[in-house]
Amino acid sequence: MDLIEKIVVPAAVALISWLIKDFIFGLYTRRNEALRREWEYRLKEIWSPLFYWSGIVLLDDVKKGWEKHGLIELEKILAKSAHLIPRPHYYVFMTVVELMTAQKTTKKPMLQDITKAREYVYSQIELLNYLLYRSSGMDDVSIKTNVLHPYSYLLRMLSLGIIHLSIWIMIAAVIMGTYFFYMEGYYWLLVVIALVPAVVVIVDIRKRREIRLEFEKRLKS
């Protein structure tokens, strides 16, 4: 029995804690990778082309119709980005398309409205560019020539290792504490520990309910 309590139980707790830690970080990593892919898609396929082609079609040109340079490209972008562009700005871009194709528009777009819509698009470009590249220093070439760069990279890896180790120790402490409280008969403490994941589950259920209600509301409208 002493052998089990001194060796087997701690070893099992350490192994289980490590597996839980890997599972949590695996979910976190996959979520970040999916989010990063979505951000890159929006930056390279939506916002950057939209900013460029919305400016190209405004160049002074007597030609009207779908043959106007850049109009087809602008139309394709607008067709797949209605869920991303705020409605007022989307309507501005649509009126630009109508104007350039000599359609009858209810309201000719004002230069101020077009400028405001394009400023919004460029703000999205700046935001995503910062999140994807500048915040991590990936696009700063001077970092590679810095003599301290290898050491800063090493410190970053060391920091990541400390985070993994800390999470592992905390999970192991919770599991070991739960085992100890159970063996010593501190059942009220087990109830307190169980309340933490219960609260997380309740919050998640409420969030999913809000999403479902919003979904039903949009279906009805």
C-alpha positions as CSV (number, residue, x, y, z in Angstrom):
1,M,0.0,0.0,0.0
2,D,2.9,2.3,0.8
3,L,4.4,1.6,-2.6
4,I,1.2,2.5,-4.3
5,E,0.8,5.8,-2.4
6,K,4.4,6.9,-2.8
7,I,5.2,5.8,-6.3
8,V,2.3,4.5,-8.4
9,V,-0.2,7.2,-7.5
10,P,2.2,10.2,-8.1
11,A,3.4,8.6,-11.3
12,A,-0.1,8.1,-12.5
13,V,-1.1,11.6,-11.5
14,A,1.9,13.1,-13.3
15,L,1.2,11.1,-16.5
16,I,-2.6,12.0,-16.5
17,S,-1.8,15.6,-15.8
18,W,0.7,15.7,-18.7
19,L,-1.9,14.2,-21.1
20,I,-4.5,16.7,-20.0
21,K,-2.1,19.5,-20.4
22,D,-1.2,18.3,-23.9
23,F,-4.9,18.0,-24.8
24,I,-5.6,21.5,-23.6
25,F,-2.7,23.0,-25.5
26,G,-3.5,21.0,-28.5
27,L,-7.0,22.4,-28.6
28,Y,-5.6,25.9,-28.1
29,T,-3.0,25.5,-30.9
30,R,-5.6,24.1,-33.4
31,R,-8.0,27.0,-32.5
32,N,-5.2,29.6,-33.1
33,E,-4.2,28.0,-36.4
34,A,-7.7,28.0,-37.6
35,L,-8.1,31.6,-36.6
36,R,-4.9,32.6,-38.2
37,R,-5.9,30.9,-41.5
38,E,-9.2,32.8,-41.4
39,W,-7.4,36.1,-40.7
40,E,-4.9,35.4,-43.6
41,Y,-7.8,34.7,-45.9
42,R,-9.6,37.9,-45.0
43,L,-6.4,40.0,-45.4
44,K,-5.2,38.5,-48.7
45,E,-8.5,37.6,-50.4
46,I,-11.0,40.2,-49.1
47,W,-9.7,43.4,-47.6
48,S,-6.5,44.0,-49.6
49,P,-8.1,43.3,-53.0
50,L,-11.2,45.3,-52.0
51,F,-9.1,48.3,-51.1
52,Y,-7.1,48.1,-54.4
53,W,-10.0,47.5,-56.8
54,S,-12.3,49.9,-55.1
55,G,-9.7,52.6,-55.9
56,I,-9.0,51.4,-59.4
57,V,-12.6,51.7,-60.6
58,L,-12.7,55.3,-59.4
59,L,-9.9,56.4,-61.7
60,D,-11.1,58.9,-64.3
61,D,-12.2,56.9,-67.3
62,V,-15.0,57.6,-69.8
63,K,-15.6,53.9,-70.3
64,K,-18.7,52.6,-68.5
65,G,-20.1,49.1,-68.2
66,W,-18.6,45.8,-67.1
67,E,-15.7,46.2,-69.4
68,K,-14.3,48.9,-67.1
69,H,-11.0,47.8,-65.7
70,G,-11.3,46.4,-62.2
71,L,-15.1,46.3,-62.0
72,I,-15.4,42.5,-62.5
73,E,-12.8,42.0,-59.7
74,L,-14.7,44.3,-57.4
75,E,-17.9,42.5,-58.1
76,K,-16.4,39.1,-57.2
77,I,-15.0,40.4,-53.9
78,L,-18.3,42.0,-52.9
79,A,-20.2,38.8,-53.8
80,K,-18.2,36.8,-51.2
81,S,-17.8,39.5,-48.5
82,A,-21.3,40.7,-47.6
83,H,-21.0,39.0,-44.2
84,L,-17.8,40.9,-43.4
85,I,-18.5,44.5,-44.6
86,P,-20.9,46.7,-42.5
87,R,-24.1,47.3,-44.3
88,P,-23.7,51.1,-44.9
89,H,-20.2,50.5,-46.4
90,Y,-21.5,47.6,-48.5
91,Y,-24.2,49.8,-49.9
92,V,-21.6,52.4,-50.8
93,F,-19.6,49.9,-52.8
94,M,-22.7,48.6,-54.5
95,T,-23.7,52.1,-55.6
96,V,-20.2,52.5,-57.0
97,V,-20.8,49.4,-59.1
98,E,-24.1,50.7,-60.2
99,L,-22.6,54.0,-61.1
100,M,-19.8,52.5,-63.1
101,T,-22.1,50.2,-65.0
102,A,-24.4,53.2,-65.9
103,Q,-27.3,51.7,-63.9
104,K,-30.1,53.9,-62.5
105,T,-29.1,54.4,-58.8
106,T,-31.4,55.8,-56.2
107,K,-28.6,57.9,-54.8
108,K,-25.2,58.8,-56.3
109,P,-22.4,57.9,-53.8
110,M,-20.8,60.8,-52.2
111,L,-17.0,61.1,-52.2
112,Q,-17.1,61.4,-48.4
113,D,-19.0,58.1,-48.1
114,I,-16.7,56.3,-50.5
115,T,-13.6,57.6,-48.5
116,K,-15.2,56.5,-45.3
117,A,-15.9,53.0,-46.6
118,R,-12.3,52.7,-48.0
119,E,-10.9,53.9,-44.7
120,Y,-12.8,51.2,-42.9
121,V,-11.4,48.6,-45.3
122,Y,-7.8,49.9,-44.7
123,S,-8.3,49.8,-41.0
124,Q,-9.1,46.1,-41.3
125,I,-5.9,45.6,-43.3
126,E,-3.8,47.4,-40.7
127,L,-5.4,45.4,-37.9
128,L,-4.9,42.0,-39.5
129,N,-1.4,42.9,-40.6
130,Y,-0.5,43.7,-37.0
131,L,-2.1,40.6,-35.6
132,L,-0.5,38.2,-38.1
133,Y,2.9,39.7,-38.6
134,R,3.9,42.9,-36.8
135,S,2.9,41.8,-33.3
136,S,5.3,38.9,-33.4
137,G,8.1,40.7,-35.3
138,M,7.9,38.4,-38.3
139,D,8.1,41.2,-40.9
140,D,10.9,43.0,-39.2
141,V,14.0,42.1,-41.2
142,S,16.3,44.0,-38.9
143,I,15.6,41.5,-36.1
144,K,17.5,38.8,-38.0
145,T,20.6,41.0,-38.0
146,N,20.4,41.8,-34.3
147,V,23.2,40.0,-32.3
148,L,20.7,39.4,-29.5
149,H,18.1,37.7,-31.7
150,P,19.2,34.1,-31.0
151,Y,19.1,34.9,-27.2
152,S,15.7,36.5,-27.4
153,Y,14.4,33.5,-29.3
154,L,15.9,31.2,-26.7
155,L,14.2,33.3,-23.9
156,R,10.9,33.0,-25.8
157,M,11.2,29.2,-25.9
158,L,12.2,29.1,-22.3
159,S,9.1,31.2,-21.4
160,L,6.9,28.8,-23.4
161,G,8.5,25.9,-21.5
162,I,7.8,27.5,-18.2
163,I,4.2,28.0,-19.1
164,H,3.8,24.4,-20.1
165,L,5.5,23.2,-16.8
166,S,3.3,25.6,-14.7
167,I,0.1,24.3,-16.3
168,W,1.2,20.7,-15.8
169,I,2.0,21.3,-12.1
170,M,-1.3,23.1,-11.5
171,I,-3.3,20.2,-13.1
172,A,-1.3,17.7,-11.1
173,A,-1.9,19.7,-7.9
174,V,-5.7,19.7,-8.5
175,I,-5.8,15.9,-9.2
176,M,-3.5,15.1,-6.3
177,G,-5.5,17.4,-4.0
178,T,-8.7,15.8,-5.1
179,Y,-7.3,12.3,-4.3
180,F,-6.0,13.5,-0.9
181,F,-9.3,15.0,0.1
182,Y,-11.1,11.9,-1.0
183,M,-8.8,9.6,1.0
184,E,-9.0,11.9,4.1
185,G,-12.8,12.3,3.9
186,Y,-12.9,16.0,3.1
187,Y,-15.9,15.6,0.9
188,W,-17.0,19.3,1.2
189,L,-13.7,20.3,-0.4
190,L,-14.5,17.9,-3.2
191,V,-17.8,19.7,-3.7
192,V,-15.9,23.0,-3.9
193,I,-13.5,21.6,-6.5
194,A,-16.4,20.2,-8.5
195,L,-18.1,23.6,-8.5
196,V,-15.3,25.1,-10.7
197,P,-16.0,22.9,-13.8
198,A,-19.7,23.1,-13.1
199,V,-19.6,26.9,-13.3
200,V,-17.6,26.7,-16.6
201,V,-20.2,24.3,-18.0
202,I,-23.1,26.6,-16.9
203,V,-21.4,29.6,-18.6
204,D,-20.9,27.6,-21.8
205,I,-24.5,26.4,-21.8
206,R,-25.7,30.0,-21.3
207,K,-23.5,31.2,-24.2
208,R,-24.8,28.5,-26.5
209,R,-28.4,29.4,-25.5
210,E,-27.7,33.1,-26.4
211,I,-26.3,31.9,-29.8
212,R,-29.4,29.8,-30.4
213,L,-31.7,32.6,-29.5
214,E,-29.9,35.0,-31.8
215,F,-30.0,32.4,-34.6
216,E,-33.8,32.0,-34.2
217,K,-34.2,35.7,-34.1
218,R,-32.4,36.2,-37.4
219,L,-34.3,33.4,-39.0
220,K,-37.6,35.1,-38.1
221,S,-36.5,38.4,-39.3
